[in-house]
Amino acid sequence: MTIRPATRADCPGILAIYNDAVLTTTATYDYEPRTLMQREEWFDQHVRDGFAVFVAEDATGRIVGWSALNPYHARPGYRFTTENSVYIAADQRGKGLGKLLLAPLIEAARAKGLHAIIAAIDATNEASLRLHARFGFVQVGHFKEVGYKFDRWLDVIYLELILN
């Protein structure tokens, strides 16, 4: 398994993983799959803004996971805070890829001079909650029934990691 910075050519693999999560999980509260053009625009904006995106690539060249730093809020007072994303292909979950993708993301945030990373995680996503806790993230909020997907109300847990 290779963990590396993503390139624009990785967007189809990133898109496939994200769209599967949209359709089958509560890891994202999006309802509609994204298009390749939308994902490429997302990637280009991340590059312009200096936000890291990493991919996990297996021996066959398939993208099997990805992680990203994302803007937290547009207001300038939040410029030292980022929100993270970690997504793993359905057939690769539970194999430790999350750890491999989160570690370089944290280092990229430090290198960018960021102060805090926020993770907003569906309260039922125990694997993601455990993953973030292993890296020192602490729970700072639990919002009840703020999301709605698959005909049910969903809670979101906010975790935070202070970097310096």
C-alpha atoms as a printed R data frame, in Angstrom:
    type eleno elety resid chain resno       x      y       z
1   ATOM     1    CA   MET     A     1   0.000  0.000   0.000
2   ATOM     2    CA   THR     A     2   1.321  3.421  -0.952
3   ATOM     3    CA   ILE     A     3   0.196  6.614   0.788
4   ATOM     4    CA   ARG     A     4   1.026  9.693  -1.245
5   ATOM     5    CA   PRO     A     5  -0.156 13.219  -2.041
6   ATOM     6    CA   ALA     A     6  -3.055 13.067  -4.464
7   ATOM     7    CA   THR     A     7  -2.872 14.345  -8.015
8   ATOM     8    CA   ARG     A     8  -5.702 15.512 -10.240
9   ATOM     9    CA   ALA     A     9  -5.487 12.146 -12.025
10  ATOM    10    CA   ASP     A    10  -6.652 10.504  -8.764
11  ATOM    11    CA   CYS     A    11 -10.012 12.311  -8.853
12  ATOM    12    CA   PRO     A    12 -11.942  9.398 -10.451
13  ATOM    13    CA   GLY     A    13 -10.806  7.063  -7.643
14  ATOM    14    CA   ILE     A    14 -11.547  9.654  -4.967
15  ATOM    15    CA   LEU     A    15 -14.946 10.239  -6.561
16  ATOM    16    CA   ALA     A    16 -15.841  6.534  -6.647
17  ATOM    17    CA   ILE     A    17 -15.111  6.155  -2.931
18  ATOM    18    CA   TYR     A    18 -17.009  9.316  -2.008
19  ATOM    19    CA   ASN     A    19 -20.031  8.499  -4.147
20  ATOM    20    CA   ASP     A    20 -20.261  5.029  -2.615
21  ATOM    21    CA   ALA     A    21 -20.265  6.673   0.823
22  ATOM    22    CA   VAL     A    22 -23.018  9.057  -0.315
23  ATOM    23    CA   LEU     A    23 -25.237  6.192  -1.467
24  ATOM    24    CA   THR     A    24 -24.578  3.622   1.260
25  ATOM    25    CA   THR     A    25 -23.351  5.278   4.485
26  ATOM    26    CA   THR     A    26 -23.889  8.138   6.891
27  ATOM    27    CA   ALA     A    27 -20.205  9.108   6.714
28  ATOM    28    CA   THR     A    28 -21.445 12.044   4.634
29  ATOM    29    CA   TYR     A    29 -24.864 13.614   4.742
30  ATOM    30    CA   ASP     A    30 -24.837 14.304   1.004
31  ATOM    31    CA   TYR     A    31 -27.738 12.667  -0.821
32  ATOM    32    CA   GLU     A    32 -26.632 12.938  -4.454
33  ATOM    33    CA   PRO     A    33 -23.422 11.534  -5.950
34  ATOM    34    CA   ARG     A    34 -20.978 14.125  -7.257
35  ATOM    35    CA   THR     A    35 -19.771 14.384 -10.839
36  ATOM    36    CA   LEU     A    36 -16.177 14.065 -11.941
37  ATOM    37    CA   MET     A    37 -16.188 17.749 -12.875
38  ATOM    38    CA   GLN     A    38 -17.323 18.693  -9.354
39  ATOM    39    CA   ARG     A    39 -14.600 16.530  -7.804
40  ATOM    40    CA   GLU     A    40 -11.949 18.024 -10.084
41  ATOM    41    CA   GLU     A    41 -13.094 21.546  -9.143
42  ATOM    42    CA   TRP     A    42 -12.904 20.519  -5.462
43  ATOM    43    CA   PHE     A    43  -9.380 19.198  -5.982
44  ATOM    44    CA   ASP     A    44  -8.232 22.275  -7.900
45  ATOM    45    CA   GLN     A    45  -9.557 24.539  -5.124
46  ATOM    46    CA   HIS     A    46  -7.724 22.474  -2.495
47  ATOM    47    CA   VAL     A    47  -4.481 22.822  -4.451
48  ATOM    48    CA   ARG     A    48  -4.967 26.598  -4.897
49  ATOM    49    CA   ASP     A    49  -5.679 27.027  -1.180
50  ATOM    50    CA   GLY     A    50  -2.813 24.780  -0.056
51  ATOM    51    CA   PHE     A    51  -4.997 22.108   1.587
52  ATOM    52    CA   ALA     A    52  -3.489 18.622   1.589
53  ATOM    53    CA   VAL     A    53  -5.152 15.644  -0.090
54  ATOM    54    CA   PHE     A    54  -3.657 12.155   0.257
55  ATOM    55    CA   VAL     A    55  -4.564  8.843  -1.354
56  ATOM    56    CA   ALA     A    56  -3.958  5.214  -0.515
57  ATOM    57    CA   GLU     A    57  -3.029  3.293  -3.657
58  ATOM    58    CA   ASP     A    58  -2.856 -0.492  -3.718
59  ATOM    59    CA   ALA     A    59  -0.374 -2.594  -5.685
60  ATOM    60    CA   THR     A    60  -2.667 -2.602  -8.733
61  ATOM    61    CA   GLY     A    61  -2.816  1.209  -8.857
62  ATOM    62    CA   ARG     A    62  -6.364  1.387  -7.495
63  ATOM    63    CA   ILE     A    63  -7.187  4.265  -5.156
64  ATOM    64    CA   VAL     A    64  -8.627  2.564  -2.050
65  ATOM    65    CA   GLY     A    65  -8.810  5.516   0.338
66  ATOM    66    CA   TRP     A    66  -8.267  9.234   0.618
67  ATOM    67    CA   SER     A    67  -7.971 11.992   3.181
68  ATOM    68    CA   ALA     A    68  -8.116 15.776   2.974
69  ATOM    69    CA   LEU     A    69  -7.836 18.948   4.948
70  ATOM    70    CA   ASN     A    70 -10.706 21.319   4.259
71  ATOM    71    CA   PRO     A    71 -11.545 24.911   5.119
72  ATOM    72    CA   TYR     A    72 -13.463 25.087   8.396
73  ATOM    73    CA   HIS     A    73 -15.156 28.472   7.827
74  ATOM    74    CA   ALA     A    74 -14.527 31.286   5.350
75  ATOM    75    CA   ARG     A    75 -14.199 34.059   7.949
76  ATOM    76    CA   PRO     A    76 -10.550 35.078   8.504
77  ATOM    77    CA   GLY     A    77 -10.643 34.400  12.241
78  ATOM    78    CA   TYR     A    78 -10.944 30.674  11.446
79  ATOM    79    CA   ARG     A    79  -7.938 30.552   9.100
80  ATOM    80    CA   PHE     A    80  -5.871 28.474  11.543
81  ATOM    81    CA   THR     A    81  -8.551 25.778  11.857
82  ATOM    82    CA   THR     A    82  -9.258 23.012   9.358
83  ATOM    83    CA   GLU     A    83 -11.778 20.186   9.076
84  ATOM    84    CA   ASN     A    84 -10.581 16.774   7.984
85  ATOM    85    CA   SER     A    85 -12.066 14.049   5.799
86  ATOM    86    CA   VAL     A    86 -11.069 10.376   5.653
87  ATOM    87    CA   TYR     A    87 -12.842  7.941   3.322
88  ATOM    88    CA   ILE     A    88 -11.995  4.293   2.684
89  ATOM    89    CA   ALA     A    89 -13.313  2.033  -0.114
90  ATOM    90    CA   ALA     A    90 -15.994 -0.312   1.222
91  ATOM    91    CA   ASP     A    91 -13.949 -3.475   0.580
92  ATOM    92    CA   GLN     A    92 -10.908 -2.024   2.376
93  ATOM    93    CA   ARG     A    93 -12.484 -0.816   5.628
94  ATOM    94    CA   GLY     A    94 -11.161 -2.307   8.850
95  ATOM    95    CA   LYS     A    95  -7.669 -2.929   7.449
96  ATOM    96    CA   GLY     A    96  -5.885  0.025   9.043
97  ATOM    97    CA   LEU     A    97  -5.938  2.411   6.076
98  ATOM    98    CA   GLY     A    98  -7.519  5.177   8.135
99  ATOM    99    CA   LYS     A    99  -4.408  5.305  10.342
100 ATOM   100    CA   LEU     A   100  -2.173  5.474   7.289
101 ATOM   101    CA   LEU     A   101  -4.185  8.362   5.818
102 ATOM   102    CA   LEU     A   102  -4.759 10.395   8.985
103 ATOM   103    CA   ALA     A   103  -1.119 10.556  10.125
104 ATOM   104    CA   PRO     A   104   0.228 12.488   7.086
105 ATOM   105    CA   LEU     A   105  -2.835 14.721   7.168
106 ATOM   106    CA   ILE     A   106  -1.990 15.826  10.710
107 ATOM   107    CA   GLU     A   107   1.617 16.480   9.695
108 ATOM   108    CA   ALA     A   108   0.439 18.478   6.671
109 ATOM   109    CA   ALA     A   109  -1.743 20.608   8.949
110 ATOM   110    CA   ARG     A   110   1.260 21.306  11.194
111 ATOM   111    CA   ALA     A   111   3.416 22.163   8.167
112 ATOM   112    CA   LYS     A   112   0.739 24.593   6.970
113 ATOM   113    CA   GLY     A   113   0.868 26.337  10.357
114 ATOM   114    CA   LEU     A   114  -2.641 25.348  11.362
115 ATOM   115    CA   HIS     A   115  -3.625 25.288  15.027
116 ATOM   116    CA   ALA     A   116  -6.638 22.950  15.210
117 ATOM   117    CA   ILE     A   117  -8.249 20.144  13.242
118 ATOM   118    CA   ILE     A   118 -11.985 19.547  13.576
119 ATOM   119    CA   ALA     A   119 -13.621 16.214  12.749
120 ATOM   120    CA   ALA     A   120 -17.406 16.090  12.381
121 ATOM   121    CA   ILE     A   121 -18.394 12.414  12.575
122 ATOM   122    CA   ASP     A   122 -21.745 10.646  12.488
123 ATOM   123    CA   ALA     A   123 -22.360  9.391  16.020
124 ATOM   124    CA   THR     A   124 -22.848  5.807  14.798
125 ATOM   125    CA   ASN     A   125 -19.479  5.726  12.986
126 ATOM   126    CA   GLU     A   126 -17.593  4.011  15.804
127 ATOM   127    CA   ALA     A   127 -14.604  3.128  13.618
128 ATOM   128    CA   SER     A   128 -13.980  6.771  12.723
129 ATOM   129    CA   LEU     A   129 -14.473  7.901  16.317
130 ATOM   130    CA   ARG     A   130 -11.902  5.313  17.504
131 ATOM   131    CA   LEU     A   131  -9.483  6.260  14.724
132 ATOM   132    CA   HIS     A   132  -9.527  9.924  15.636
133 ATOM   133    CA   ALA     A   133  -9.241  9.178  19.365
134 ATOM   134    CA   ARG     A   134  -6.072  7.139  18.660
135 ATOM   135    CA   PHE     A   135  -4.516 10.293  17.230
136 ATOM   136    CA   GLY     A   136  -5.423 12.437  20.231
137 ATOM   137    CA   PHE     A   137  -8.662 13.996  19.025
138 ATOM   138    CA   VAL     A   138 -11.048 14.739  21.899
139 ATOM   139    CA   GLN     A   139 -14.809 15.106  21.810
140 ATOM   140    CA   VAL     A   140 -15.877 18.726  22.089
141 ATOM   141    CA   GLY     A   141 -19.527 18.463  21.068
142 ATOM   142    CA   HIS     A   142 -22.437 16.139  20.425
143 ATOM   143    CA   PHE     A   143 -25.226 17.634  18.347
144 ATOM   144    CA   LYS     A   144 -28.469 15.685  18.534
145 ATOM   145    CA   GLU     A   145 -30.551 15.081  15.410
146 ATOM   146    CA   VAL     A   146 -28.878 17.733  13.245
147 ATOM   147    CA   GLY     A   147 -28.631 15.485  10.185
148 ATOM   148    CA   TYR     A   148 -31.267 13.530   8.282
149 ATOM   149    CA   LYS     A   149 -30.535 10.655   5.926
150 ATOM   150    CA   PHE     A   150 -32.026  7.256   5.115
151 ATOM   151    CA   ASP     A   151 -35.321  8.293   6.759
152 ATOM   152    CA   ARG     A   152 -33.846  8.911  10.188
153 ATOM   153    CA   TRP     A   153 -32.408 11.697  12.324
154 ATOM   154    CA   LEU     A   154 -28.664 11.577  12.889
155 ATOM   155    CA   ASP     A   155 -26.378 12.898  15.621
156 ATOM   156    CA   VAL     A   156 -22.989 14.440  14.864
157 ATOM   157    CA   ILE     A   157 -20.035 14.266  17.221
158 ATOM   158    CA   TYR     A   158 -17.389 16.952  16.933
159 ATOM   159    CA   LEU     A   159 -13.804 16.074  17.788
160 ATOM   160    CA   GLU     A   160 -10.844 18.416  17.916
161 ATOM   161    CA   LEU     A   161  -7.076 18.074  17.850
162 ATOM   162    CA   ILE     A   162  -4.991 21.063  18.963
163 ATOM   163    CA   LEU     A   163  -1.721 20.969  17.045
164 ATOM   164    CA   ASN     A   164   0.426 23.474  18.942
